[in-house]
């Protein structure tokens, strides 16, 4: 078992039950390489308890909420903060926390669909720790051609997942099952931890 605790925050519209993160967690926990801690923001907890949709809390409040949910007495550089889509954008703001060793973003929302002129690169400007972004080559919130034209912080490692969309669904022509996709994503993460973080 790795020394790292792996916190995972959900995206804006879907929590941990069902969908990508549910499948991801099953695969991640099966490896038993890191302690997996799903993080649910309060607004999503309210959605799940009431069944009533509501928008996410203001972004800076989400950052504070994520930070408050990390183990208070965790050792220095003992936590990996991660997130799917919006959750990754929030996690990226925690790189200055001494407890954080690294950041993992799954499907980073570089911009709203169809609006690259309103990009979110500013959220990646001050990354103080190693950061892994796994992005599908068909992701409509960060198309490969556009992203590769940008100058990202040197602490960021960008891994393109061939044929995947924002939720890491792949085309039938890829001849990969969802289980295989999850296995590959988890292997990419574990290799990055082994090679880029001090273990």
C-alpha positions as CSV (number, residue, x, y, z in Angstrom):
1,X,0.0,0.0,0.0
2,X,1.3,3.4,-1.0
3,X,1.9,6.1,1.6
4,X,-0.5,8.4,-0.3
5,X,-4.2,9.0,0.4
6,X,-6.1,9.7,-2.8
7,X,-9.0,12.1,-2.6
8,X,-11.4,12.3,-5.5
9,X,-13.9,15.0,-6.1
10,X,-16.8,14.7,-8.6
11,X,-17.8,16.9,-11.5
12,X,-20.5,19.6,-11.5
13,X,-23.5,17.6,-12.4
14,X,-23.0,14.0,-11.1
15,X,-21.6,12.7,-7.9
16,X,-19.9,9.4,-7.2
17,X,-22.9,7.1,-7.6
18,X,-23.3,5.8,-11.1
19,X,-21.4,6.9,-14.2
20,X,-17.7,7.2,-14.6
21,X,-16.6,7.8,-11.0
22,X,-18.4,4.7,-9.8
23,X,-16.6,2.5,-12.3
24,X,-13.3,4.3,-11.6
25,X,-13.6,3.8,-7.9
26,X,-14.2,0.0,-8.2
27,X,-11.1,-0.4,-10.4
28,X,-9.0,1.9,-8.2
29,X,-9.9,0.2,-5.0
30,X,-9.3,-3.3,-6.5
31,X,-5.6,-2.5,-6.9
32,X,-5.3,-1.7,-3.2
33,X,-2.3,0.6,-4.0
34,X,-3.7,3.7,-2.3
35,X,-6.3,4.7,0.2
36,X,-9.2,6.0,-1.9
37,X,-11.4,8.8,-0.4
38,X,-14.4,10.0,-2.5
39,X,-15.2,13.6,-1.7
40,X,-18.7,14.9,-2.1
41,X,-19.4,18.6,-2.0
42,X,-22.2,19.8,0.2
43,X,-24.4,21.0,-2.8
44,X,-24.2,17.6,-4.4
45,X,-25.1,15.9,-1.0
46,X,-28.2,18.1,-1.0
47,X,-29.1,17.1,-4.6
48,X,-28.7,13.4,-3.7
49,X,-30.8,13.7,-0.5
50,X,-33.6,15.8,-2.0
51,X,-33.6,14.9,-5.6
52,X,-33.7,18.6,-6.5
53,X,-31.2,19.9,-8.9
54,X,-29.2,23.0,-8.0
55,X,-26.0,24.6,-9.3
56,X,-22.6,24.1,-7.7
57,X,-21.6,26.4,-4.8
58,X,-19.4,29.4,-5.8
59,X,-16.0,28.2,-6.9
60,X,-13.8,29.7,-4.1
61,X,-16.2,28.1,-1.6
62,X,-15.7,24.7,-3.3
63,X,-11.9,25.2,-2.9
64,X,-12.3,25.9,0.8
65,X,-14.6,23.0,1.2
66,X,-12.2,20.6,-0.5
67,X,-9.4,21.8,1.7
68,X,-11.4,21.4,4.8
69,X,-12.2,17.8,4.0
70,X,-8.5,16.8,3.8
71,X,-7.1,15.0,6.9
72,X,-6.1,17.9,9.2
73,X,-3.1,16.1,10.7
74,X,-1.9,14.5,7.5
75,X,1.9,14.3,7.0
76,X,3.6,16.6,4.6
77,X,3.2,15.5,0.9
78,X,1.1,12.5,1.9
79,X,-2.1,13.4,-0.1
80,X,-3.0,13.3,-3.8
81,X,-5.9,15.6,-4.6
82,X,-7.9,14.6,-7.7
83,X,-11.1,15.4,-9.4
84,X,-13.3,14.7,-12.4
85,X,-13.9,17.7,-14.6
86,X,-14.9,20.6,-12.2
87,X,-13.5,18.6,-9.3
88,X,-10.1,18.6,-11.0
89,X,-10.3,22.3,-11.5
90,X,-11.0,22.7,-7.7
91,X,-8.2,20.2,-6.8
92,X,-5.7,22.2,-8.9
93,X,-6.1,25.2,-6.5
94,X,-4.7,23.2,-3.6
95,X,-1.2,22.8,-4.8
96,X,0.2,25.2,-2.2
97,X,-1.0,23.0,0.7
98,X,2.0,21.3,2.2
99,X,0.0,18.1,2.8
100,X,-0.5,17.8,-1.0
101,X,2.0,15.8,-3.0
102,X,0.4,15.9,-6.3
103,X,-2.8,16.6,-8.3
104,X,-4.7,14.4,-10.8
105,X,-7.3,15.8,-13.1
106,X,-9.6,13.5,-15.2
107,X,-11.1,15.4,-18.1
108,X,-10.0,18.9,-17.2
109,X,-12.7,21.5,-18.4
110,X,-10.3,23.8,-20.3
111,X,-13.4,25.7,-21.5
112,X,-17.1,25.5,-21.9
113,X,-18.2,23.4,-24.8
114,X,-17.7,25.4,-28.0
115,X,-16.2,28.4,-26.2
116,X,-12.4,28.1,-26.2
117,X,-12.2,31.9,-26.1
118,X,-13.5,31.7,-22.5
119,X,-10.8,29.3,-21.4
120,X,-9.9,28.4,-17.9
121,X,-6.1,28.3,-18.2
122,X,-5.8,30.7,-15.3
123,X,-6.7,27.8,-12.9
124,X,-3.5,26.0,-14.0
125,X,-1.1,28.9,-13.9
126,X,0.2,28.5,-10.3
127,X,0.7,24.8,-10.0
128,X,3.3,24.2,-7.3
129,X,3.2,20.4,-7.3
130,X,3.3,17.7,-10.0
131,X,0.0,17.5,-11.8
132,X,-1.3,14.8,-14.1
133,X,-4.1,15.6,-16.5
134,X,-5.7,12.7,-18.4
135,X,-7.7,14.0,-21.3
136,X,-9.7,12.2,-24.0
137,X,-8.8,13.1,-27.5
138,X,-12.5,13.7,-28.2
139,X,-13.1,15.8,-25.1
140,X,-15.4,18.7,-26.2
141,X,-14.2,20.7,-23.1
142,X,-10.6,20.6,-24.2
143,X,-9.9,19.5,-27.7
144,X,-6.5,18.2,-28.4
145,X,-5.6,20.7,-31.2
146,X,-6.5,23.7,-29.0
147,X,-4.9,22.4,-25.8
148,X,-1.6,21.5,-27.5
149,X,-1.3,25.1,-28.7
150,X,-1.3,26.4,-25.1
151,X,1.7,26.8,-22.8
152,X,1.0,24.8,-19.7
153,X,2.9,25.0,-16.5
154,X,6.0,22.8,-16.5
155,X,4.6,20.9,-13.4
156,X,1.8,19.6,-15.6
157,X,2.0,16.3,-17.4
158,X,-0.7,15.9,-20.0
159,X,-1.7,12.4,-21.1
160,X,-4.0,12.0,-24.1
161,X,-6.4,9.0,-23.9
162,X,-7.0,8.0,-27.5
163,X,-10.6,8.1,-28.7
164,X,-12.2,9.1,-25.3
165,X,-14.7,11.9,-24.8
166,X,-15.1,14.0,-21.6
167,X,-16.5,11.0,-19.7
168,X,-13.9,8.6,-21.1
169,X,-16.4,6.8,-23.4
170,X,-14.6,5.4,-26.4
171,X,-15.8,4.6,-29.9
172,X,-16.8,1.1,-30.7
173,X,-14.0,1.1,-33.3
174,X,-11.5,1.3,-30.4
175,X,-12.6,-2.3,-29.4
176,X,-12.1,-1.5,-25.7
177,X,-14.6,-2.3,-22.9
178,X,-15.3,0.2,-20.1
179,X,-13.4,-2.2,-17.8
180,X,-10.3,-2.0,-20.0
181,X,-10.6,1.8,-20.1
182,X,-10.7,2.0,-16.3
183,X,-7.8,-0.3,-16.1
184,X,-5.7,1.8,-18.4
185,X,-6.6,5.1,-16.6
186,X,-5.7,3.6,-13.3
187,X,-2.4,2.3,-14.6
188,X,-1.5,5.7,-16.0
189,X,-2.1,7.2,-12.6
190,X,-0.1,4.6,-10.7
191,X,2.8,4.8,-13.1
192,X,2.8,8.6,-12.7
193,X,2.8,8.3,-8.9
194,X,5.7,5.9,-9.1
195,X,7.7,7.9,-11.5
196,X,6.9,11.5,-10.6
197,X,6.1,11.5,-6.9
198,X,8.6,10.5,-4.2
199,X,7.3,7.2,-2.7
